[in-house]
Amino acid sequence: MRSGFAAAERVAPARAAKVLCELWFKLPAGPEKRLRGEAPAGSHVFELECLGTTVWGYDWGEGPLVYLVHGWGGSTGDFKFIAANLVASGFRVVAFDTPSHGNAGAGPWGDRHASGLHLIEAMNVVLEKFGTPHAVVSHSMGSLSSVHAMLQSGTEIGGVRLAMLAPFIGGQEGFRDTIGAIVPVGPRIFERLVPLGEAKAGIALDDFSLRGLAIDAPVLIVHDKGDRPNPFRHGQALADAWPNAELMATTGLGHRKVLANPAVSARVREFLSE
């Protein structure tokens, strides 16, 4: 595949861009194999209407409210260890699956395709149901979608503590680097891919970004130096740009192991308690 896209940069960039546009909006697994989580014992399971389907989630524990927001292709199960740690430490967690993810229903584009805007809309309906949180713990695209949802809903984001694990920054830079981690995308392919993706998603890529946002909330960014889909330099750039952000750099955890690492879970709990 990599050699094919390298050749397509020279001889068929338009065709390659169409293929990549389809792949970009395609989820990594269908209903039978998608990542899922289970509601913990003692939690309350809920379903909320969203985009003509249902958002599935659970409400667990008592104390300051914390939202757990998964990324692209993820689920509530990603936060199994972090959720248990937070509840044991006196927090209330609300975790949810966005359309076409986890235990949620199929979204507007079916079981295998979704958009970042669908993740934003799911966060919006959760905000409407449960209100402004004390904190948000998010992974990958969940960091991008949760921030944009709070800005859209008028949430006073400066008072929310944000723990971002392997954040996806979005924008043309983020999309180019994430796609480039899978297949080589040269400038001729990418310049054709951008308008196709923007037309399908209904938003300019640079309007769906963490870059350029003035975030003065307390932010903890956890990013592994070996993260391939979301390069470490992106998390470093956010930490440098936001006045109340700190960076926890890890090694050997990649993109997903940060979700289950005890040291990361402990630092998230400490950050939310500060």
KOLRO-60508 format. One record per residue (C-alpha): residue in one letter; x, y, z. Coordinates in steps of 0.02 Angstrom, whole numbers, plus 50000, padded with zeros to 5 digits. Example, Ala and Ser with C-alpha at 12.3 -4.5 7.8 and 13.67 -1.06 7.14 Angstrom:
% KOLRO-60508
   aa       x       y       z
    A   50615   49775   50390
    S   50684   49947   50357
This chain:
% KOLRO-60508
   aa       x       y       z
    M   50000   50000   50000
    R   50139   50121   50045
    S   50229   50093   49881
    G   50065   50115   49787
    F   50029   50285   49865
    A   50210   50339   49837
    A   50187   50301   49652
    A   50015   50384   49649
    E   50093   50548   49706
    R   50178   50555   49536
    V   50051   50477   49419
    A   49876   50478   49498
    P   49862   50603   49643
    A   49677   50639   49615
    R   49630   50456   49620
    A   49736   50428   49775
    A   49653   50576   49860
    K   49480   50500   49831
    V   49535   50334   49906
    L   49610   50420   50059
    C   49454   50525   50085
    E   49352   50366   50097
    L   49478   50287   50215
    W   49489   50440   50327
    F   49305   50436   50374
    K   49302   50247   50391
    L   49308   50178   50568
    P   49440   50045   50605
    A   49312   49910   50645
    G   49129   49868   50614
    P   48996   49827   50743
    E   49060   49650   50771
    K   49240   49699   50808
    R   49232   49878   50869
    L   49304   49920   51040
    R   49176   49913   51180
    G   49165   49938   51366
    E   49051   49876   51505
    A   48958   49978   51633
    P   49046   49957   51802
    A   48951   49879   51946
    G   48850   50011   52036
    S   48845   50131   51890
    H   48690   50198   51804
    V   48677   50162   51617
    F   48598   50294   51506
    E   48555   50321   51324
    L   48531   50491   51245
    E   48459   50536   51076
    C   48589   50606   50957
    L   48592   50626   50767
    G   48445   50508   50744
    T   48527   50371   50847
    T   48583   50343   51027
    V   48733   50388   51131
    W   48768   50253   51262
    G   48856   50286   51426
    Y   48865   50264   51613
    D   48861   50379   51764
    W   48967   50314   51909
    G   49017   50376   52080
    E   48990   50532   52183
    G   49088   50694   52191
    P   49153   50822   52065
    L   49092   50778   51890
    V   49220   50715   51763
    Y   49182   50673   51582
    L   49282   50534   51498
    V   49289   50563   51310
    H   49357   50430   51192
    G   49442   50460   51026
    W   49419   50397   50848
    G   49371   50213   50850
    G   49378   50210   51040
    S   49249   50177   51174
    T   49210   50194   51359
    G   49316   50039   51383
    D   49471   50143   51349
    F   49449   50224   51520
    K   49419   50066   51621
    F   49567   50093   51737
    I   49560   50283   51744
    A   49373   50279   51784
    A   49396   50156   51927
    N   49541   50259   51996
    L   49441   50420   51992
    V   49284   50347   52072
    A   49390   50270   52210
    S   49465   50444   52238
    G   49297   50529   52262
    F   49249   50584   52087
    R   49092   50554   51986
    V   49128   50498   51807
    V   49016   50505   51655
    A   49084   50404   51509
    F   48996   50387   51342
    D   49008   50308   51169
    T   48980   50422   51021
    P   48877   50367   50869
    S   48949   50215   50778
    H   49070   50186   50922
    G   49065   50062   51066
    N   48888   50021   51123
    A   48808   50171   51037
    G   48693   50156   50888
    A   48744   50179   50708
    G   48768   50361   50664
    P   48707   50459   50512
    W   48840   50380   50400
    G   48809   50202   50457
    D   48909   50080   50563
    R   49077   50101   50476
    H   49091   50287   50445
    A   49087   50443   50554
    S   49148   50621   50566
    G   49232   50723   50701
    L   49076   50831   50701
    H   48976   50678   50758
    L   49091   50666   50910
    I   49061   50850   50946
    E   48872   50828   50937
    A   48880   50681   51058
    M   48977   50786   51182
    N   48847   50924   51162
    V   48702   50810   51211
    V   48800   50748   51362
    L   48835   50927   51416
    E   48650   50967   51399
    K   48604   50817   51507
    F   48735   50826   51644
    G   48798   51005   51641
    T   48967   51088   51658
    P   49098   50967   51725
    H   49236   50993   51850
    A   49353   50909   51725
    V   49366   50819   51559
    V   49485   50674   51528
    S   49501   50641   51342
    H   49601   50536   51219
    S   49659   50578   51044
    M   49518   50655   50940
    G   49413   50661   51099
    S   49524   50804   51157
    L   49484   50902   51000
    S   49298   50862   50996
    S   49267   50895   51182
    V   49349   51067   51177
    H   49252   51119   51022
    A   49090   51054   51098
    M   49115   51156   51256
    L   49155   51311   51154
    Q   48999   51283   51047
    S   48887   51257   51198
    G   48948   51413   51287
    T   49028   51315   51430
    E   49145   51421   51534
    I   49296   51318   51485
    G   49418   51418   51592
    G   49346   51335   51747
    V   49362   51157   51681
    R   49519   51054   51711
    L   49571   50968   51549
    A   49675   50808   51548
    M   49720   50767   51368
    L   49799   50599   51328
    A   49888   50590   51159
    P   49787   50738   51093
    F   49745   50750   50909
    I   49767   50933   50862
    G   49664   50928   50702
    G   49683   51056   50563
    Q   49776   51019   50404
    E   49935   50985   50503
    G   49856   50854   50614
    F   49764   50766   50473
    R   49919   50763   50363
    D   50028   50688   50499
    T   49900   50557   50552
    I   49868   50499   50374
    G   50055   50504   50340
    A   50084   50381   50482
    I   49984   50253   50381
    V   50032   50291   50201
    P   50149   50418   50119
    V   50050   50572   50070
    G   50143   50693   49959
    P   50093   50873   49925
    R   50004   50834   49761
    I   49890   50706   49846
    F   49861   50811   50000
    E   49812   50969   49906
    R   49675   50868   49821
    L   49626   50775   49979
    V   49592   50931   50083
    P   49443   50998   49982
    L   49369   50823   49968
    G   49377   50797   50156
    E   49310   50971   50193
    A   49163   50947   50075
    K   49117   50779   50153
    A   49136   50838   50333
    G   49054   51007   50303
    I   49192   51106   50390
    A   49359   51182   50346
    L   49498   51075   50420
    D   49583   51223   50502
    D   49420   51267   50589
    F   49425   51095   50670
    S   49586   51116   50765
    L   49662   51147   50937
    R   49793   51260   50860
    G   49755   51444   50880
    L   49629   51421   51021
    A   49658   51530   51173
    I   49639   51401   51312
    D   49677   51471   51485
    A   49603   51323   51581
    P   49720   51211   51680
    V   49779   51078   51557
    L   49877   50919   51580
    I   49945   50848   51417
    V   50008   50669   51420
    H   50100   50623   51261
    D   50217   50482   51218
    K   50374   50521   51121
    G   50342   50371   51010
    D   50160   50411   50967
    R   50147   50380   50779
    P   49969   50439   50735
    N   49982   50598   50840
    P   50165   50651   50846
    F   50237   50708   51012
    R   50282   50879   50943
    H   50095   50919   50932
    G   50070   50896   51118
    Q   50229   50994   51151
    A   50165   51137   51043
    L   50001   51145   51140
    A   50092   51144   51306
    D   50202   51287   51246
    A   50054   51389   51181
    W   49933   51377   51327
    P   49981   51474   51484
    N   49916   51349   51612
    A   49967   51189   51524
    E   50093   51060   51581
    L   50165   50916   51482
    M   50194   50739   51546
    A   50308   50656   51419
    T   50311   50466   51418
    T   50417   50338   51328
    G   50367   50168   51261
    L   50178   50188   51279
    G   50136   50240   51102
    H   49962   50304   51063
    R   49849   50189   51165
    K   49949   50118   51310
    V   49942   50287   51396
    L   49760   50242   51436
    A   49809   50094   51546
    N   49973   50152   51620
    P   49968   50165   51813
    A   50083   50316   51819
    V   49975   50409   51693
    S   49816   50364   51789
    A   49893   50424   51951
    R   49950   50589   51875
    V   49777   50619   51801
    R   49698   50589   51972
    E   49821   50709   52054
    F   49791   50841   51922
    L   49603   50832   51942
    S   49623   50847   52131
    E   49734   51002   52127
